[in-house]
Amino acid sequence: MSTEEKTKLIAQADAALDQVRPHLKVDGGNVEVVDITDDFTVKVKWLGNCEICSMSAMTMKAGIEETIRQKMPQVKSVEAINGVMLNG
């Protein structure tokens, strides 16, 4: 994937997250898209309280990943590069 394509996809994923950001900001958090891999894995970074929140894994699946995949069906997965990591 070219740099131009990647930049466009990151902007598209970031725009999709505008739907969930108001909910995150209520609790003092946010999320930032930092990369999209060649196999269409979106890498995000938790910001603020989201970085230490025990509910971030659920928010990732039910909010972040679902929202991005609705707008970008080619996305295979979404992963956080930081935050609380839960086993399971």
N, CA, C and O atoms as a DFTB+ gen file, in Angstrom:
352 C
 N C O
     1  1       0.859      -1.171       0.000
     2  2       0.000       0.000       0.000
     3  2       0.901       1.228       0.000
     4  3       1.882       1.304       0.740
     5  1       0.546       2.177      -0.839
     6  2       1.353       3.397      -0.943
     7  2       1.130       4.293       0.277
     8  3       0.159       4.131       1.015
     9  1       2.037       5.225       0.466
    10  2       1.907       6.183       1.565
    11  2       0.628       6.997       1.405
    12  3      -0.054       7.289       2.387
    13  1       0.310       7.359       0.182
    14  2      -0.902       8.130      -0.082
    15  2      -2.161       7.332       0.274
    16  3      -3.093       7.864       0.879
    17  1      -2.177       6.054      -0.106
    18  2      -3.324       5.192       0.231
    19  2      -3.465       5.040       1.742
    20  3      -4.565       5.112       2.290
    21  1      -2.333       4.830       2.402
    22  2      -2.342       4.668       3.857
    23  2      -2.859       5.920       4.544
    24  3      -3.673       5.837       5.464
    25  1      -2.390       7.083       4.101
    26  2      -2.838       8.346       4.682
    27  2      -4.341       8.516       4.511
    28  3      -5.024       8.961       5.434
    29  1      -4.852       8.170       3.358
    30  2      -6.285       8.271       3.085
    31  2      -7.080       7.319       3.983
    32  3      -8.116       7.702       4.525
    33  1      -6.606       6.091       4.140
    34  2      -7.298       5.110       4.983
    35  2      -7.269       5.511       6.454
    36  3      -8.260       5.338       7.163
    37  1      -6.140       6.044       6.918
    38  2      -6.044       6.502       8.307
    39  2      -7.047       7.628       8.542
    40  3      -7.723       7.655       9.570
    41  1      -7.143       8.556       7.595
    42  2      -8.108       9.651       7.719
    43  2      -9.540       9.125       7.729
    44  3     -10.387       9.639       8.460
    45  1      -9.809       8.109       6.927
    46  2     -11.146       7.514       6.885
    47  2     -11.477       6.834       8.217
    48  3     -12.588       6.982       8.726
    49  1     -10.531       6.099       8.780
    50  2     -10.745       5.439      10.072
    51  2     -10.924       6.475      11.176
    52  3     -11.773       6.320      12.053
    53  1     -10.120       7.529      11.124
    54  2     -10.215       8.594      12.122
    55  2     -11.584       9.276      12.055
    56  3     -12.179       9.575      13.090
    57  1     -12.077       9.519      10.857
    58  2     -13.402      10.138      10.699
    59  2     -14.500       9.226      11.230
    60  3     -15.466       9.703      11.826
    61  1     -14.364       7.924      11.023
    62  2     -15.354       6.973      11.541
    63  2     -15.420       7.032      13.061
    64  3     -16.490       6.874      13.648
    65  1     -14.276       7.261      13.694
    66  2     -14.224       7.298      15.155
    67  2     -14.878       8.541      15.749
    68  3     -15.116       8.605      16.955
    69  1     -15.167       9.520      14.912
    70  2     -15.877      10.700      15.414
    71  2     -17.245      10.329      15.985
    72  3     -17.807      11.089      16.773
    73  1     -17.786       9.175      15.601
    74  2     -19.065       8.700      16.146
    75  2     -18.941       8.256      17.597
    76  3     -19.888       8.402      18.369
    77  1     -17.790       7.718      17.977
    78  2     -17.637       7.207      19.344
    79  2     -16.889       8.165      20.270
    80  3     -16.967       8.036      21.492
    81  1     -16.174       9.112      19.698
    82  2     -15.382      10.030      20.527
    83  2     -16.196      10.765      21.587
    84  3     -15.713      10.911      22.709
    85  1     -17.417      11.239      21.286
    86  2     -18.169      11.924      22.340
    87  2     -18.392      11.049      23.574
    88  3     -18.379      11.549      24.699
    89  1     -18.595       9.756      23.372
    90  2     -18.796       8.834      24.494
    91  2     -17.508       8.653      25.298
    92  3     -17.543       8.557      26.525
    93  1     -16.389       8.609      24.608
    94  2     -15.100       8.468      25.289
    95  2     -14.752       9.730      26.068
    96  3     -14.234       9.660      27.183
    97  1     -15.040      10.881      25.472
    98  2     -14.689      12.158      26.097
    99  2     -15.480      12.414      27.373
   100  3     -15.004      13.115      28.266
   101  1     -16.687      11.853      27.470
   102  2     -17.486      11.998      28.688
   103  2     -16.718      11.444      29.881
   104  3     -16.816      11.972      30.989
   105  1     -15.949      10.376      29.652
   106  2     -15.178       9.751      30.720
   107  2     -13.717      10.205      30.737
   108  3     -12.880       9.594      31.401
   109  1     -13.418      11.273      30.006
   110  2     -12.063      11.816      30.027
   111  2     -11.086      11.091      29.127
   112  3      -9.879      11.137      29.363
   113  1     -11.584      10.421      28.094
   114  2     -10.699       9.676      27.215
   115  2     -10.861      10.050      25.758
   116  3     -11.645      10.930      25.402
   117  1     -10.099       9.358      24.925
   118  2     -10.158       9.539      23.491
   119  2      -9.364       8.408      22.855
   120  3      -8.783       7.574      23.551
   121  1      -9.345       8.388      21.525
   122  2      -8.601       7.374      20.791
   123  2      -8.019       8.026      19.539
   124  3      -8.624       8.921      18.948
   125  1      -6.829       7.560      19.147
   126  2      -6.132       8.110      17.986
   127  2      -5.737       6.967      17.059
   128  3      -5.211       5.954      17.521
   129  1      -5.981       7.111      15.769
   130  2      -5.516       6.129      14.787
   131  2      -4.053       6.432      14.494
   132  3      -3.711       7.554      14.120
   133  1      -3.182       5.425      14.665
   134  2      -1.758       5.657      14.450
   135  2      -1.207       4.953      13.217
   136  3      -0.172       5.358      12.687
   137  1      -1.891       3.890      12.748
   138  2      -1.375       3.158      11.588
   139  2      -2.446       2.223      11.050
   140  3      -3.385       1.848      11.753
   141  1      -2.280       1.863       9.798
   142  2      -3.046       0.779       9.193
   143  2      -2.028      -0.083       8.462
   144  3      -1.290       0.405       7.607
   145  1      -1.992      -1.363       8.802
   146  2      -1.015      -2.268       8.204
   147  2      -1.470      -2.691       6.811
   148  3      -2.613      -2.457       6.417
   149  1      -0.561      -3.311       6.083
   150  2      -0.878      -3.780       4.734
   151  2      -1.966      -4.843       4.723
   152  3      -2.635      -5.040       3.709
   153  1      -2.146      -5.537       5.859
   154  2      -3.218      -6.542       5.934
   155  2      -4.491      -5.958       6.559
   156  3      -5.364      -6.697       7.013
   157  1      -4.585      -4.623       6.576
   158  2      -5.764      -3.891       7.032
   159  2      -6.104      -4.104       8.503
   160  3      -7.266      -4.279       8.869
   161  1      -5.078      -4.087       9.328
   162  2      -5.251      -4.015      10.767
   163  2      -5.051      -2.559      11.166
   164  3      -4.016      -1.962      10.874
   165  1      -6.045      -1.999      11.832
   166  2      -5.966      -0.612      12.279
   167  2      -5.341      -0.593      13.667
   168  3      -5.804      -1.288      14.572
   169  1      -4.307       0.190      13.832
   170  2      -3.627       0.345      15.120
   171  2      -4.077       1.667      15.732
   172  3      -3.968       2.723      15.109
   173  1      -4.581       1.592      16.951
   174  2      -5.046       2.797      17.636
   175  2      -4.308       2.969      18.949
   176  3      -3.746       2.021      19.498
   177  1      -4.323       4.189      19.436
   178  2      -3.710       4.511      20.730
   179  2      -4.790       5.108      21.619
   180  3      -5.445       6.084      21.256
   181  1      -4.964       4.503      22.796
   182  2      -5.893       5.059      23.781
   183  2      -5.287       6.326      24.365
   184  3      -4.079       6.393      24.596
   185  1      -6.113       7.319      24.602
   186  2      -5.666       8.577      25.193
   187  2      -6.471       8.860      26.458
   188  3      -7.604       8.399      26.597
   189  1      -5.879       9.620      27.380
   190  2      -6.575      10.004      28.607
   191  2      -6.965       8.809      29.454
   192  3      -6.213       7.842      29.567
   193  1      -8.152       8.884      30.050
   194  2      -8.604       7.822      30.942
   195  2      -8.799       6.484      30.249
   196  3      -8.778       5.445      30.909
   197  1      -8.988       6.482      28.935
   198  2      -9.164       5.226      28.215
   199  2      -7.932       4.330      28.335
   200  3      -8.036       3.105      28.275
   201  1      -6.770       4.950      28.503
   202  2      -5.527       4.192      28.589
   203  2      -5.483       3.300      29.825
   204  3      -4.831       2.256      29.810
   205  1      -6.168       3.697      30.892
   206  2      -6.122       2.931      32.147
   207  2      -7.461       2.284      32.493
   208  3      -7.610       1.699      33.566
   209  1      -8.430       2.385      31.592
   210  2      -9.777       1.896      31.883
   211  2      -9.867       0.381      31.715
   212  3      -9.417      -0.169      30.710
   213  1     -10.445      -0.279      32.699
   214  2     -10.611      -1.728      32.634
   215  2     -11.666      -2.148      31.607
   216  3     -11.749      -3.324      31.254
   217  1     -12.466      -1.202      31.126
   218  2     -13.494      -1.503      30.131
   219  2     -12.992      -1.279      28.702
   220  3     -13.763      -1.421      27.753
   221  1     -11.731      -0.935      28.539
   222  2     -11.234      -0.603      27.201
   223  2     -11.305      -1.776      26.230
   224  3     -11.515      -1.564      25.036
   225  1     -11.138      -3.002      26.707
   226  2     -11.237      -4.165      25.806
   227  2     -12.649      -4.296      25.254
   228  3     -12.823      -4.589      24.072
   229  1     -13.655      -4.085      26.088
   230  2     -15.031      -4.152      25.628
   231  2     -15.337      -2.973      24.696
   232  3     -16.005      -3.140      23.676
   233  1     -14.851      -1.799      25.048
   234  2     -15.044      -0.628      24.198
   235  2     -14.403      -0.852      22.835
   236  3     -14.942      -0.429      21.812
   237  1     -13.258      -1.515      22.823
   238  2     -12.564      -1.789      21.565
   239  2     -13.437      -2.626      20.642
   240  3     -13.622      -2.279      19.476
   241  1     -13.973      -3.728      21.159
   242  2     -14.771      -4.634      20.323
   243  2     -16.133      -4.053      19.987
   244  3     -16.521      -4.034      18.819
   245  1     -16.862      -3.582      20.979
   246  2     -18.251      -3.159      20.784
   247  2     -18.374      -1.762      20.207
   248  3     -19.404      -1.431      19.620
   249  1     -17.356      -0.942      20.358
   250  2     -17.460       0.432      19.893
   251  2     -16.497       0.754      18.774
   252  3     -16.912       1.072      17.660
   253  1     -15.217       0.673      19.065
   254  2     -14.187       1.108      18.127
   255  2     -14.148       0.224      16.877
   256  3     -14.281       0.719      15.757
   257  1     -13.966      -1.077      17.072
   258  2     -13.832      -1.979      15.929
   259  2     -15.115      -2.020      15.101
   260  3     -15.065      -1.965      13.873
   261  1     -16.244      -2.116      15.761
   262  2     -17.522      -2.183      15.047
   263  2     -17.753      -0.912      14.218
   264  3     -18.186      -0.990      13.068
   265  1     -17.469       0.233      14.792
   266  2     -17.671       1.504      14.092
   267  2     -16.772       1.609      12.869
   268  3     -17.232       1.995      11.795
   269  1     -15.500       1.271      13.019
   270  2     -14.573       1.345      11.890
   271  2     -14.983       0.353      10.804
   272  3     -14.982       0.708       9.625
   273  1     -15.330      -0.866      11.169
   274  2     -15.661      -1.889      10.174
   275  2     -16.966      -1.578       9.443
   276  3     -17.141      -1.999       8.300
   277  1     -17.883      -0.852      10.079
   278  2     -19.099      -0.436       9.378
   279  2     -18.771       0.507       8.230
   280  3     -19.389       0.435       7.167
   281  1     -17.811       1.382       8.438
   282  2     -17.421       2.365       7.418
   283  2     -16.350       1.829       6.469
   284  3     -16.214       2.303       5.342
   285  1     -15.590       0.831       6.942
   286  2     -14.463       0.313       6.178
   287  2     -14.475      -1.219       6.230
   288  3     -13.729      -1.807       7.014
   289  1     -15.293      -1.866       5.424
   290  2     -15.423      -3.331       5.487
   291  2     -14.132      -4.089       5.205
   292  3     -14.011      -5.256       5.580
   293  1     -13.163      -3.445       4.550
   294  2     -11.898      -4.115       4.255
   295  2     -11.023      -4.298       5.496
   296  3     -10.062      -5.067       5.459
   297  1     -11.338      -3.610       6.586
   298  2     -10.555      -3.717       7.818
   299  2     -10.775      -5.090       8.447
   300  3     -11.907      -5.522       8.662
   301  1      -9.667      -5.761       8.735
   302  2      -9.722      -7.115       9.319
   303  2      -9.820      -7.082      10.840
   304  3     -10.518      -7.901      11.440
   305  1      -9.117      -6.131      11.464
   306  2      -9.144      -6.035      12.920
   307  2      -8.661      -4.658      13.354
   308  3      -8.102      -3.891      12.570
   309  1      -8.897      -4.371      14.640
   310  2      -8.432      -3.131      15.257
   311  2      -7.716      -3.521      16.537
   312  3      -8.240      -4.296      17.338
   313  1      -6.523      -2.986      16.729
   314  2      -5.722      -3.314      17.911
   315  2      -5.226      -2.044      18.582
   316  3      -4.861      -1.077      17.913
   317  1      -5.216      -2.056      19.899
   318  2      -4.642      -0.948      20.667
   319  2      -3.154      -1.204      20.859
   320  3      -2.735      -2.330      21.125
   321  1      -2.366      -0.152      20.722
   322  2      -0.922      -0.277      20.940
   323  2      -0.545       0.025      22.380
   324  3       0.620      -0.098      22.758
   325  1      -1.530       0.423      23.193
   326  2      -1.285       0.733      24.600
   327  2      -2.546       0.451      25.381
   328  3      -3.532      -0.029      24.822
   329  1      -2.525       0.741      26.652
   330  2      -3.725       0.580      27.474
   331  2      -3.715      -0.710      28.271
   332  3      -2.724      -1.439      28.307
   333  1      -4.834      -0.968      28.900
   334  2      -4.991      -2.156      29.730
   335  2      -5.131      -3.368      28.823
   336  3      -6.011      -3.401      27.963
   337  1      -4.285      -4.350      29.004
   338  2      -4.358      -5.572      28.201
   339  2      -4.973      -6.670      29.063
   340  3      -4.478      -6.975      30.148
   341  1      -6.038      -7.246      28.572
   342  2      -6.721      -8.308      29.302
   343  2      -6.520      -9.636      28.612
   344  3      -6.546      -9.703      27.383
   345  1      -6.324     -10.682      29.365
   346  2      -6.213     -12.027      28.789
   347  2      -7.623     -12.553      28.546
   348  3      -8.568     -12.240      29.270
   349  1      -7.724     -13.362      27.500
   350  2      -9.013     -13.984      27.297
   351  2      -9.497     -13.826      25.948
   352  3     -10.584     -14.304      25.622
